[in-house]
Every structure is written in structure tokens, then in C-alpha cells.
């Protein structure tokens, strides 16, 4: 692993710990050249399904897009980052467990809504209003009723 500061190739792992979720390994490293320390995270790279969009196009699944969707809905909401990360990991675990090569964007959106419903009701309504294209107050009212 190259040092993030001086770009030297000689770094040493000082400490390794499995994260609480058991899915990632946190490694504390030290550069032998500049002696600065930094943290890296390691997780297995697994093959995720392609996402079939509404217009029929297929695109590679993007963890970053999934995280962006959740964080955008949760903007200025009191939800800790670790809960958001756990929600992303839960969605990924479900996708991997299904073992399918493709997933419909609608199914993925429903998974996001399920996780948002557990995290924050306001974020759930925000996401649902865009995802389901709310056109009037009745749509909002129906979504709020779904929360109960």
C-alpha cells in the first residue's frame, strides 16, 4: 500500500480490526519513510447485479449512487453516518444473497425506501415524493398513512 502522504511503497500495518458489522477490516498503517499514520478499510469486492432502468437501459450497480440517494434524502436529518453505511450494506447483502445478475431499478428503489423508513420518516417521505413522482397533497397524505 502506498503512503497517502509521501507516496512511498513501504508501509506497515500496525493494527487490524474487524468492524462491528463484520464486513470490513480497518487497518491502521504507518509509513516507514515519513512515519505518518493513516487508516484504510478493506472489504471483499463482489459482483453486483446490473440495474435495469425504466427506459430499459442497463448500467452497472454503483454503491456510490446508492449512498448518494440515501444521504440526499437524509440531508440535515439527525441520522448518524454509521446507520447510513449499515443501510447501504444491508441493501448490498440482500442483492448479493439473491444472486441475480440483474435487478429492476424499481426493486432497488423499494429497498431504499424500506431502509429509509427504518432510519427517518421525513427522509422516507422526501425520497418517496421524488421516487413515486408525487403530483398532489393526496400522494403525500397516502405516504404518511403508510408510515403507521
C-alpha positions, 0 to 999 in steps of 0.5 A, spaced: 500 500 500 502 506 498 503 512 503 497 517 502 502 522 504 509 521 501 507 516 496 512 511 498 511 503 497 513 501 504 508 501 509 506 497 515 500 495 518 500 496 525 493 494 527 487 490 524 480 490 526 474 487 524 468 492 524 462 491 528 458 489 522 463 484 520 464 486 513 470 490 513 477 490 516 480 497 518 487 497 518 491 502 521 498 503 517 504 507 518 509 509 513 516 507 514 519 513 510 515 519 513 512 515 519 505 518 518 499 514 520 493 513 516 487 508 516 484 504 510 478 499 510 478 493 506 472 489 504 471 483 499 469 486 492 463 482 489 459 482 483 453 486 483 447 485 479 446 490 473 440 495 474 435 495 469 432 502 468 425 504 466 427 506 459 430 499 459 437 501 459 442 497 463 448 500 467 452 497 472 450 497 480 454 503 483 454 503 491 456 510 490 449 512 487 446 508 492 449 512 498 448 518 494 440 517 494 440 515 501 444 521 504 440 526 499 434 524 502 437 524 509 440 531 508 440 535 515 436 529 518 439 527 525 441 520 522 448 518 524 453 516 518 454 509 521 446 507 520 447 510 513 453 505 511 449 499 515 443 501 510 447 501 504 450 494 506 444 491 508 441 493 501 448 490 498 447 483 502 440 482 500 442 483 492 448 479 493 444 473 497 439 473 491 444 472 486 441 475 480 445 478 475 440 483 474 435 487 478 429 492 476 431 499 478 424 499 481 426 493 486 432 497 488 428 503 489 423 499 494 429 497 498 431 504 499 425 506 501 424 500 506 431 502 509 429 509 509 423 508 513 427 504 518 432 510 519 427 517 518 420 518 516 421 525 513 427 522 509 422 516 507 417 521 505 422 526 501 425 520 497 418 517 496 415 524 493 421 524 488 421 516 487 413 515 486 413 522 482 408 525 487 403 530 483 398 532 489 397 533 497 393 526 496 400 522 494 403 525 500 397 524 505 397 516 502 405 516 504 404 518 511 398 513 512 403 508 510 408 510 515 403 507 521 
